[in-house]
Amino acid sequence: MTQGEAEAVHVLIAAALTYALGFERSVRGASAGDRVFALVGVAAGIVGVFAVHGAPNALQGALTGIGFIGGGVVFRQAQGQLSMVRGLTTAAALFAAVAIGGAAGAGRLLLATAATAMAMLVLEMRYVRVLRLLDGRRWQSRFAHDESPPGSRRTAAGDPDGEADDR
């Protein structure tokens, strides 16, 4: 296999791994889904190839640039007196997709695959019975909210500025 063929395979793997993340986001009703994630993965994979061949700052630029796309999927929504932030999980998953795509493009396939598995585990934590014990929202009612006055019994569940389950 030539170097060009190997690099093409790396970009293909980047697309497949990030497509898996996007598929999960699509299934959960997120604003960015499989196509967006796969495109981000392809682009990051190509940038990863460039990084290996003498442009190490290219990947840093891609990570910075995805912040603009991530910012587009995050918005604040008012529901009565509550203000909900939506899209943070998808924005964070897009950030992970750039890193995964870059790692795959750079030939770090084991790292990219392990990172995809970890990201999928975190994204599915609320939906897999055994993993629900690790979900912080399950335990939040037992602890005081950080922004509550000292001695207050107010919890995160009663926080008017709390974050919603974002997609």
N, C-alpha and C positions, 0 to 999 in steps of 0.2 A: 504494500500500500504506500502510495506516495505521500509526501507531507501535506499536499493540498487535499488529498482524499481524507487523510486523518483529520485535518482541520474541519472539513465539511461534516464528517461524522460527529465531531465534537459539537458543532453548532446544531446538528440534528438532535443530539442528545439533550442539549440545552433547551431546545424547543419542546421536546417530549417531557422533560422534567417540569418545566414551567407550565406547560399545558395541564399537567396533573394538578398543580396548585390552582390554576384558573378553573379547572373543572369543579373542584371543591367549592370555590367561590361562586360559580354559576349555580350549583346545586343548592347552595344556601341563600340564593337570591341577591347576591352582591351586585353593585353597579358595574364592576369590571369582572369579566369572566374569562373563559378558556381562550378566546381569540386574542384578547388584550394581553393576557399573560404569556401566551405562546409568542406573540410578536415582540414583547419585551424580552423574552428569553432568547429569541433569534438575534435581536440587536445586541443584547449583552454578550451573547456567545461570540459574535463577530468582534466586539470590542475586546473580549478576552483574548482572542487570537491576536489582535493588534497589540495588546499589552505584552504578550509573550515575545513579539517581534520588535521590541524597542519603543513602545509607546505606553509605559506603565501608568501614566497619568490619565490615559483614556478611560480606564475603568472608573477612576475617581470621578471623572466628568459625567459618566453615565449614572453613577450613584447619585450625584448631585442633581442631574437632570430629571431623574425619576421623581424627585420631590415635587416637581411641577405637576406631573400626572397624578401623583398621590394626593396633592393638594386639591385637585379637581374632583376627587371622589369623597373628600371629607366635607361635611357641611353640618351646620348647627340648625336644629329643628325645634321650634317652640311647640310644646304640647301643654296648653293651659299655663300653669305657673312653672312647669318643668321645662328645662332647656336640655335637649338631647343632642349629643354629638354622634354623628353616624359616619361610617366609612373608615374609621381608624384601622380596623383589622384588615380591610382590603388594601389600604395604603401601605401598611406594614408588610403585608404579603407581597405587594409589588416591589417593595424595597428588597425583600428576601429573594424575589425572582431575579432581580438584576444581579445580586451576588451569586446566586446559583448558576445563572446563565454565564456570567463571567468566569466562574470556576470551571464550568464544563468547557467553555471555549478555550481556556488556558490549558486544557488537558487534565485537570484535576477531577476526574470523573467519580472517583470514590467519595471525595469531599462533597461534590455537587449532589450525588445520590443520597448521602447521609444527611445533608442539609435539607433536602427535599423531604425525606422521611421525618425529620424532626419538625419541620414546618407543618406537614400534614398532621402529625400527632398533636401539635398545639392547636391547629385549626379545628380538629375533630374532638377535642377534649370534652366538650359539653355534650356530645352526641354518642359517645361510646360509654356504655354502662360502667365498666371498670375504671375508666379514666375520670369520671365525674367527681371522684373524691379529690382530685387535684385542681378542680375549678374553684378559684377564689370566691366567686359569687355564692357558692354553696355555703361558705363560712362567714361572709361579710356581716350577717346579722348578729354575730357573736362578738364583734369588735366595734369599738368606738370609731367614728369617722375622724380622719386626721384634722379636718377643718372645724370640728365641733369644739365649743368652748370646754375648758377643763372641767371635769365633773359631770358633763352632760352625758345623757344616755342615748343621744341621737346617733343613729348608725348610718352607714353608707346608703342603706336602702331608703332612708328618708331624706336624702340629700337633694335639694332642689336643683343643684347644678351638676348632678351625677351624669355619667355617660350611659347611653343606651347600649343595648346589644347591637353593635354596628355590623354592617355587612360590608 
